[in-house]
């Protein structure tokens, strides 16, 4: 599956598998390099997903306490 199509949870699970394989240390050098590159891409994807989620939360917080779609009352 393409990293760009992964959910945050799927990307994190794969990143954990990549880290475990690298920590185990029994993969050939070329495969280790490929795993490291994939891990870096997965980490960046997860960071982007988290940033997008944080921005959504901030938008919601900015709207709290403010009535959306209403006009001020006359005479106030």
ROLUM-58881 format. One record per residue (C-alpha): residue number from 1; residue in three letters; x, y, z. Coordinates in Angstrom, 1 decimal, padded with zeros to 4 digits. Example, Ala and Ser with C-alpha at 12.3 -4.5 7.8 and 13.67 -1.06 7.14 Angstrom:
BEGIN
NODE  nr rest      X      Y      Z
NODE   1  ALA  012.3 -004.5  007.8
NODE   2  SER  013.7 -001.1  007.1
END
This chain:
BEGIN
NODE  nr rest      X      Y      Z
NODE   1  UNK  000.0  000.0  000.0
NODE   2  UNK  001.2  003.5 -000.8
NODE   3  UNK  002.2  005.5  002.3
NODE   4  UNK  000.1  008.4  001.2
NODE   5  UNK -003.0  006.2  001.3
NODE   6  UNK -002.4  004.9  004.8
NODE   7  UNK -004.3  005.9  007.9
NODE   8  UNK -002.3  007.2  010.8
NODE   9  UNK -002.9  003.9  012.7
NODE  10  UNK -001.8  001.7  009.7
NODE  11  UNK  001.3  003.9  009.2
NODE  12  UNK  002.3  003.7  012.9
NODE  13  UNK  001.8 -000.1  012.9
NODE  14  UNK  004.1 -000.5  009.9
NODE  15  UNK  006.6  002.0  011.3
NODE  16  UNK  006.7 -000.2  014.5
NODE  17  UNK  007.4 -003.3  012.3
NODE  18  UNK  010.2 -001.4  010.5
NODE  19  UNK  011.8 -000.3  013.7
NODE  20  UNK  011.6 -003.8  015.1
NODE  21  UNK  013.2 -005.3  012.0
NODE  22  UNK  016.0 -002.7  012.1
NODE  23  UNK  016.6 -003.3  015.8
NODE  24  UNK  016.8 -007.0  015.3
NODE  25  UNK  019.8 -006.4  013.1
NODE  26  UNK  019.6 -009.5  011.0
NODE  27  UNK  018.7 -008.0  007.7
NODE  28  UNK  021.2 -007.4  004.9
NODE  29  UNK  022.6 -003.9  004.5
NODE  30  UNK  020.7 -003.1  001.3
NODE  31  UNK  017.4 -004.2  002.9
NODE  32  UNK  018.3 -002.2  006.1
NODE  33  UNK  018.7  000.9  003.9
NODE  34  UNK  015.4  000.3  002.2
NODE  35  UNK  013.7 -000.2  005.6
NODE  36  UNK  015.3  002.9  007.0
NODE  37  UNK  014.0  005.0  004.0
NODE  38  UNK  010.5  003.5  004.3
NODE  39  UNK  010.6  004.2  008.1
NODE  40  UNK  011.6  007.9  007.4
NODE  41  UNK  008.7  008.2  005.0
NODE  42  UNK  006.3  006.6  007.4
NODE  43  UNK  007.4  008.9  010.2
NODE  44  UNK  006.9  012.0  008.0
NODE  45  UNK  003.4  010.8  007.0
NODE  46  UNK  002.5  010.2  010.6
NODE  47  UNK  003.7  013.7  011.5
NODE  48  UNK  001.7  015.2  008.7
NODE  49  UNK -001.5  013.4  009.9
NODE  50  UNK -000.9  014.6  013.5
NODE  51  UNK -000.4  018.2  012.4
NODE  52  UNK -003.6  018.1  010.4
NODE  53  UNK -005.5  016.7  013.4
NODE  54  UNK -004.0  019.4  015.7
NODE  55  UNK -005.1  022.1  013.2
NODE  56  UNK -008.6  020.7  013.2
NODE  57  UNK -008.7  020.7  017.0
NODE  58  UNK -007.5  024.3  017.0
NODE  59  UNK -010.2  025.4  014.5
NODE  60  UNK -012.8  023.8  016.8
NODE  61  UNK -011.4  025.5  019.8
NODE  62  UNK -011.3  028.8  018.0
NODE  63  UNK -015.0  028.5  017.3
NODE  64  UNK -016.0  027.5  020.9
NODE  65  UNK -018.1  030.2  022.6
NODE  66  UNK -018.9  031.8  019.3
NODE  67  UNK -022.3  031.2  017.8
NODE  68  UNK -021.9  030.2  014.2
NODE  69  UNK -024.4  031.4  011.6
NODE  70  UNK -026.2  034.0  013.8
NODE  71  UNK -026.4  037.7  013.6
NODE  72  UNK -026.0  040.1  016.6
NODE  73  UNK -029.2  041.1  018.3
NODE  74  UNK -030.6  044.5  017.4
NODE  75  UNK -030.2  047.2  019.9
NODE  76  UNK -027.4  045.7  022.0
END
